[in-house]
């Protein structure tokens, strides 16, 4: 069982509209005292670890000149298994349209940028 009580959890949201569904998602995490960050395309080439504020990562001097994607993606960092289950149940209980592209930050993908993570999730969905 993961125990992240004393460590900061973060949720990254990509390409979410400012609609009721997004408000509900943000409210769910805010009630759980979890930081929610909206990631914009200029930061899509930064390491996921940097975006999740992992101390050993720093901002890269890169400019995003068209490496974008438009579908929604949610990235979860340091969520307990229980909270992850609760979040997925929250969608069902409230009849909220699910987010197709979801990822949990791992030791591997924390080094990737958002475009690489997005492409890996798309590839995985096609299998």
N, C-alpha and C positions, 0 to 999 in steps of 0.2 A: 504494500500500500504506500502511495506517495504521501508525504507529509510536508506541505509547503506553508504551514501556518506563519512562520516567521520570515518568509521570503516573498518578494513582491510578484504578484501575478499581473499579467498584462494581456490585453486583447487588442489585436490589430484588425481594423476593418478597412477593406479595400472596395471602392466603387459602390458604396451603399448610398442610396438616395436619402434625402432628409424627409422620410415619410413615417407614418405611424409604426410600421414594422421595425424600422431602424430605431425609433424612439423606444419601443418595447425591449429590443435587444440591449440598448444602452442602459435602460432602467434596470433590467435584470442584473447586469454586472455591477452597476453603481450600488444597488442594494447589498451586493455581496462585497462591497468595498474593493472592487477590482478596477484598475485603471483601464480605460478604453481610449485607444488612439486611432484616429482616422489617418490613413496613409494616402498621400497624394502622389501622382505620377513622378514628380521630381525626385522622390525618395525611393522609387522602385528598384534602383540599382544599389542601394545601400544594403549591407548585410542584415539579414533578419535578426541576428544577434544584437546589432546596433539598435535597430528599431525597437527591440524588446528591452533595451537598456541594460544588457548584460555587460558588466564592467570591463571585460577584456576586449570588447569591440569598440572601435572608434569610427567616426564618420570618414568615408572615403571622398577623395577629390574627384568625383565623376559627375558628368553631366548626362542626363537622360535625354537623348535626342531620338525619341520614337520607340523606345523599348517599353511599350505599354500593353495593357490588357484592359478590357472593359467589363468583364464579368465579376460578380461579387466573390470575394474570398475573405475568410475569417481565419486568423492565425492565433492560436492560444498558447500562452507561455505560463508555465508553472500552475496549471489548474489541477487540483486533486481529481482523482478518478471519480469521487463522489460528486464534485461540482460539475464535472464534464457530463456525467449521467443526468444530473439535475437540469443542466442547460438543454440537453437534447430532449428531455421530457417536457420542459417548458414550451418548446415549439409544438409538441403534440397537444399538450393541455390547452394551449391558447390558439390552436389552429393557425399557426403562423407558417407561412411558406418557408421551407427549409433553405439553408444556404448550401449550394451544391459543392462548393470548394472549401473544405475545412482541413486545417492542419494543426497538429500539435508540434511545437518546437522541439527538435531533437538535437543531439550532439552533432549529427551530420548536417541537417538543414539549417542550423543556426549560422552556418558559414555561407549559405546561398544568399543570393539577392531575391527579391520578391518575384521577379520575372522567372528565375530558375525554379523557384518553389511552385509558382503557378503552372509552369510547363510540366513539372513532375506530377502535379495533381491531375492535370488534363490527361496526361499519358496513362496514369493509373485508372482513371475513370473509363478509358476506352478499352481496358482489358476485360 
